[in-house]
């Protein structure tokens, strides 16, 4: 069964970022941060925000133009 076109996200991604982590994912996150004590109860875990990775922006046009002008000035004339 396919997903309805009104429910699709831009770029064709579906369900890539979830708002709620599962219990084992929260425990793993606490372990990597060093906040998990051995023997601690699995219940009453603190809430954890999911980490979102932002894509790096392209270099501004002015910086690219400046870099191009300096490389063309140093290039030998043919």
C-alpha positions in Angstrom: 0.0 0.0 0.0 1.4 3.4 -0.9 1.4 6.6 1.1 -1.1 9.3 0.1 0.4 12.3 -1.8 -0.8 14.8 0.8 1.2 12.9 3.6 4.5 12.8 1.7 7.3 15.1 2.9 9.4 17.2 0.6 12.4 15.4 -0.8 10.7 12.0 -0.6 11.8 11.3 3.0 9.2 9.7 5.2 9.7 9.2 8.9 13.3 10.1 9.0 13.2 12.1 12.3 11.1 10.8 15.2 10.1 13.0 18.1 10.1 10.2 20.7 13.0 7.8 21.3 12.4 4.3 22.5 13.5 3.3 26.0 16.5 1.3 24.8 17.6 4.3 22.6 17.3 6.7 25.6 19.4 4.3 27.8 22.0 4.0 25.0 22.1 7.8 24.8 22.6 8.2 28.5 25.3 5.6 28.5 27.3 7.4 25.8 27.0 10.7 27.8 28.1 9.0 31.0 24.8 9.7 32.8 23.7 6.1 33.2 24.5 4.4 36.6 24.6 0.6 36.6 21.6 -0.9 38.4 19.4 2.1 37.7 15.7 1.6 37.1 14.5 1.5 33.5 11.5 3.6 34.5 11.4 7.3 35.0 14.1 8.1 32.4 14.7 11.8 31.6 13.4 13.1 28.3 16.0 13.4 25.6 15.7 15.7 22.5 16.5 13.9 19.3 19.7 15.3 17.7 19.1 16.8 14.3 21.9 17.1 11.8 21.8 20.3 9.7 23.2 20.3 6.2 26.1 22.7 5.7 25.2 25.7 3.6 27.1 26.5 0.4 29.7 29.2 0.5 28.3 32.7 -0.1 28.5 34.0 -3.7 30.8 36.9 -2.7 33.3 34.6 -1.1 33.3 32.3 -4.1 33.7 35.3 -6.5 36.6 36.7 -4.4 38.3 33.4 -4.4 37.9 33.1 -8.2 39.3 36.6 -8.8 42.4 35.9 -6.7 43.1 32.6 -8.5 42.6 34.2 -11.9 45.0 37.1 -11.0 47.7 34.7 -10.0 47.2 32.4 -13.1 49.6 33.0 -15.9 48.2 34.6 -19.0 48.1 32.3 -22.0 
